Amino acid sequence: MNLPIRFAVIGARRGRTFINSAKSISDRIQLVAVCDTRPDMLAEWSDEGNIRCYDDYQKVLEDPEIDAVCLATPVPLHARQAIQALNAGKHVLSEVTATYDVEEGWELIQAVERTGLTYMMAENYCFMRDVLMVQNMVEQGVFGELTFAEGSYIHDCRSLYFHEDGELTWRGQLRHERGGNTYPTHSLGPVCRWLGINRTDKLKTTATWHSRARSIAHYATRNMPERTEYANHDFWPHSDSVTSMIRTQNEVLIESRIDWASARPHHMTRYGLQGTTAAFASQADPHLDPLIWIEGRSPMKEDGTATEWEPLWKYADEFEHPLWREHLEAAQGAGHGGGDFFVLREFANAVIEGRLPLIDVYDAVTWSSISPLSQLSIKNNNASVEVPDFKNGR
């Protein structure tokens, strides 16, 4: 392949973030085109003389001077658009989630295997500094045997459910029509990387519980009194908060929570990890340091019982992940806690080297499958359901 890799962002709003990240690796990847169905979004790019603007995705796929696409479109479109791009000979970097349907997941895997092209899901939370530092500690045996992990995505997105004219955005339509763990990869991605899912362990079963739905109707009553249908709880039949419990083949328990309706300040990350010799916990306040306790090093009683947490960064000199140690300056200026820089860099390297990326299609489909499986569990009175083994076939 000729370098740099020429890629197009499908969904113009996200393009600016990728331009900043691409500049630091311009020898490997270059944004050459943007596609969006909204003229106002494309107009913002009209002064970018070196970037082509498209209003039709098919035209992007037909452009021989585009090597790869980044799908930053509404979530329900990701799987179909990824399959189309692969069939057109384009490498794919897809925003989360990868798919909302188990069968679509199988089709996506088949398209990647058939074409031999690179597919990566852009789960940027996996590359944040504390997440990668904990991963490094796990790989070095600091946590001993892992027993429990948790991840939550708690983000008040109610203002994003409505257009200015009061009509529903794609997020609003999704919340109106679909329940369950609708956006699982932010909470699951880092956890699955820590546990070696699809490598040394795999997800086996999951069961999901949900709360009642109240927060969106409350928001609409206050802010959109003229749209009385939105103030009706029956219009929003799906839950404010959903928790999926997942058990792995190695008998590790995972708690995955999604809540993108409740009224609370946004906290980008909320994770925990428990092993026999260490524990990790991110803080409820994002301005506070994440916490770590390590047997034999952190405060404890004579019998080994833990007594006090320590700041994770106390151990940065010893356990900083090599990626952050090498690229700290470049990553600190990127979006999502540096994750956007590492996602783009990893995608480019995987394409150039002809290898699977760190978050490959099997990871993408496995993590995303918790959404349809959670719906099935709720439908069957919170019953436990099997997680398909996407990596080893049907």
Residue pairs with C-beta under 8 A, 6 or more apart in sequence:
1 67
1 351
1 352
3 27
3 28
3 352
4 26
4 27
4 28
4 29
4 30
4 348
5 28
5 29
5 30
5 67
5 68
5 91
5 348
5 351
5 352
6 30
6 32
6 33
6 65
6 66
6 67
6 68
7 29
7 30
7 31
7 32
7 33
7 66
7 67
7 68
7 69
7 70
7 91
7 93
8 31
8 32
8 33
8 34
8 35
8 52
8 54
8 60
8 63
8 66
8 68
8 69
8 70
9 15
9 18
9 31
9 33
9 34
9 35
9 69
9 70
9 72
10 35
10 36
10 57
10 60
10 69
10 70
10 71
10 72
10 73
10 81
11 35
11 36
11 71
11 72
11 73
11 95
12 34
12 35
12 36
12 38
12 41
12 42
12 44
12 45
13 36
13 41
13 72
14 70
14 72
14 95
15 31
15 34
15 45
15 72
17 334
17 335
17 340
18 31
18 70
18 340
18 344
19 31
20 333
20 334
20 335
20 340
21 334
21 335
21 340
21 341
21 343
21 344
21 345
22 29
22 30
22 31
22 344
24 330
24 341
25 344
25 345
25 348
28 345
28 348
28 349
28 352
29 344
29 347
29 348
31 51
32 50
32 51
32 52
32 65
32 66
33 51
33 52
33 53
33 54
33 60
33 63
33 66
34 42
34 45
34 51
34 52
34 53
34 54
35 53
35 54
35 55
35 56
35 57
35 59
35 60
36 42
36 53
36 54
36 55
37 55
39 55
42 53
42 55
45 51
45 53
46 53
52 63
54 60
54 63
57 81
57 84
60 66
60 69
61 69
61 84
61 85
61 88
61 90
62 88
66 90
67 90
67 91
67 351
68 90
68 91
68 92
68 93
68 118
68 347
68 351
69 81
69 85
69 90
69 91
69 92
69 93
70 93
70 94
70 95
70 122
71 77
71 78
71 81
71 82
71 85
71 92
71 93
71 94
71 95
72 95
73 81
73 95
74 170
74 171
75 95
75 96
75 97
75 100
75 170
75 174
75 183
76 100
76 170
76 174
78 94
78 95
78 97
78 98
78 99
79 98
79 99
79 100
79 101
79 104
79 105
79 107
79 108
80 104
81 94
82 92
82 94
82 98
82 108
82 111
82 119
83 107
83 108
83 111
85 91
85 92
86 92
86 111
86 112
86 114
86 115
86 117
86 119
87 111
87 115
89 115
89 117
90 117
91 117
91 118
91 119
91 347
91 351
92 117
92 118
92 119
92 120
93 120
93 121
93 122
93 343
93 344
93 347
94 119
94 120
94 121
94 122
94 364
95 121
95 122
96 121
96 122
96 123
96 183
96 185
96 186
96 189
96 368
97 121
97 183
97 184
97 185
97 364
97 367
97 368
97 371
98 105
98 108
98 121
98 185
98 361
98 364
98 365
98 367
98 368
99 105
99 108
99 364
99 365
99 368
99 369
100 178
100 368
100 371
100 372
101 372
102 369
102 372
102 373
102 388
105 365
105 368
105 369
105 388
105 390
106 365
106 390
106 394
108 119
108 361
108 364
108 365
109 361
109 362
109 365
109 390
112 119
112 361
118 347
118 350
118 351
118 357
119 357
119 360
119 361
119 364
120 343
120 346
120 347
120 350
120 357
120 358
120 359
120 360
120 364
121 185
121 359
121 361
121 363
121 364
121 367
121 368
122 340
122 343
122 347
122 359
123 185
123 186
123 189
123 343
123 359
123 364
123 367
124 335
124 336
124 337
124 339
124 340
124 342
124 343
125 131
125 185
125 186
125 189
125 190
125 268
125 269
125 336
125 337
125 339
126 132
126 189
126 190
126 193
126 339
126 358
126 359
127 323
127 331
127 338
127 339
127 341
127 342
127 343
127 346
128 190
128 269
128 336
128 337
128 338
128 339
129 321
129 324
129 331
129 337
129 338
130 269
130 282
130 290
130 312
131 190
131 193
131 269
131 271
132 321
132 323
132 324
133 312
133 315
133 316
133 319
133 320
133 321
133 324
134 190
134 194
134 271
134 273
134 280
134 312
135 190
135 193
135 194
135 321
136 319
136 320
136 321
136 322
137 143
137 278
137 280
137 292
137 315
137 319
138 146
138 194
138 273
138 275
140 319
142 275
142 277
142 278
142 294
142 319
143 273
143 274
143 275
143 276
143 277
143 278
143 279
143 280
144 275
144 276
144 277
144 278
144 295
145 275
145 276
146 194
146 195
146 250
146 252
146 273
146 274
146 275
147 252
147 253
147 274
147 275
147 276
148 252
148 253
148 254
148 255
148 272
148 273
148 274
149 191
149 194
149 195
149 252
149 253
149 254
149 255
149 271
149 272
149 273
149 274
150 191
150 254
150 255
150 256
150 257
150 270
150 271
150 272
150 273
151 186
151 187
151 188
151 189
151 190
151 191
151 254
151 255
151 256
151 257
151 270
151 271
151 272
152 187
152 256
152 257
152 258
152 259
152 270
152 271
153 183
153 184
153 186
153 187
153 257
153 258
153 259
153 260
153 270
154 257
154 258
154 259
154 260
154 262
154 264
154 266
154 267
154 270
155 259
155 260
155 266
155 267
156 260
156 261
156 262
156 263
156 264
156 265
156 266
157 171
157 260
157 261
158 215
158 216
158 219
158 261
159 219
160 169
160 171
160 172
161 168
161 169
161 171
161 172
161 175
161 216
162 168
162 169
162 172
162 220
162 224
162 230
163 169
166 224
166 226
166 227
168 176
174 182
175 182
175 216
175 236
175 238
175 260
175 261
176 235
176 236
178 238
178 375
179 210
179 237
179 238
179 239
179 242
179 375
179 378
180 208
180 210
180 238
180 242
180 371
180 372
180 374
180 375
180 377
180 378
181 208
181 242
181 244
181 256
181 258
181 370
181 371
181 374
182 242
182 258
182 260
182 371
183 258
183 260
183 371
184 244
184 256
184 258
184 367
184 368
184 370
184 371
184 374
185 364
185 367
185 368
187 256
187 257
187 258
187 270
188 254
188 256
188 367
188 370
189 359
189 363
189 367
190 271
191 254
191 256
191 271
191 273
192 198
192 203
192 363
192 366
192 367
193 358
194 273
195 201
195 248
195 250
195 252
195 254
197 203
197 248
197 363
197 366
198 362
198 363
198 366
198 390
198 391
200 250
201 248
201 249
201 250
201 252
202 248
202 249
202 366
202 387
202 389
202 391
203 246
203 247
203 248
203 249
203 254
203 366
203 370
203 387
204 246
204 247
204 248
204 249
204 386
204 387
205 246
205 247
205 384
205 385
205 386
205 387
206 244
206 245
206 246
206 247
206 370
206 373
206 374
206 377
206 384
206 385
206 387
207 244
207 245
207 377
207 382
207 383
207 384
207 385
208 242
208 243
208 244
208 245
208 373
208 374
208 375
208 377
208 378
208 382
209 242
209 243
209 245
209 378
209 382
210 238
210 239
210 241
210 242
210 243
210 378
211 239
211 240
211 241
211 242
212 239
212 240
213 233
213 236
213 237
213 238
213 239
213 240
213 261
214 233
214 240
215 240
215 261
215 262
215 263
216 230
216 236
216 240
216 261
217 230
217 231
217 232
217 233
217 235
217 236
218 263
219 263
220 227
220 230
220 231
221 230
221 231
224 230
224 231
225 231
229 235
230 236
240 259
240 261
240 262
241 257
241 258
241 259
241 261
241 262
242 257
242 258
242 259
242 374
243 255
243 256
243 257
244 255
244 256
244 257
244 370
244 373
244 374
244 377
245 253
245 254
245 255
245 256
246 253
246 254
246 255
246 256
246 370
246 387
247 253
247 254
248 254
256 370
267 284
267 285
267 286
268 286
268 336
268 337
269 282
269 286
269 337
270 282
270 284
271 280
271 281
271 282
272 279
272 280
272 281
272 282
273 279
273 280
274 280
277 294
277 295
277 296
278 292
278 293
278 294
278 295
279 292
279 293
279 306
280 290
280 291
280 292
280 312
281 290
281 291
281 309
282 290
282 291
283 289
283 290
283 291
289 311
289 312
289 313
290 311
290 312
290 313
291 309
291 310
291 311
291 312
292 298
292 309
292 310
292 311
292 312
292 314
292 315
293 300
293 306
293 308
293 309
293 310
294 310
294 315
295 304
295 306
298 306
298 308
298 309
298 310
299 306
299 307
299 308
299 310
300 306
300 307
301 307
323 331
323 342
324 331
324 338
327 341
327 342
327 345
330 341
331 338
331 341
331 342
332 338
333 341
334 340
334 341
334 342
346 357
346 358
346 359
347 357
349 357
350 356
350 357
350 358
362 390
362 391
365 390
366 387
366 390
366 391
369 387
369 388
369 390
370 387
373 385
373 387
376 385
377 383
377 384
377 385
388 394
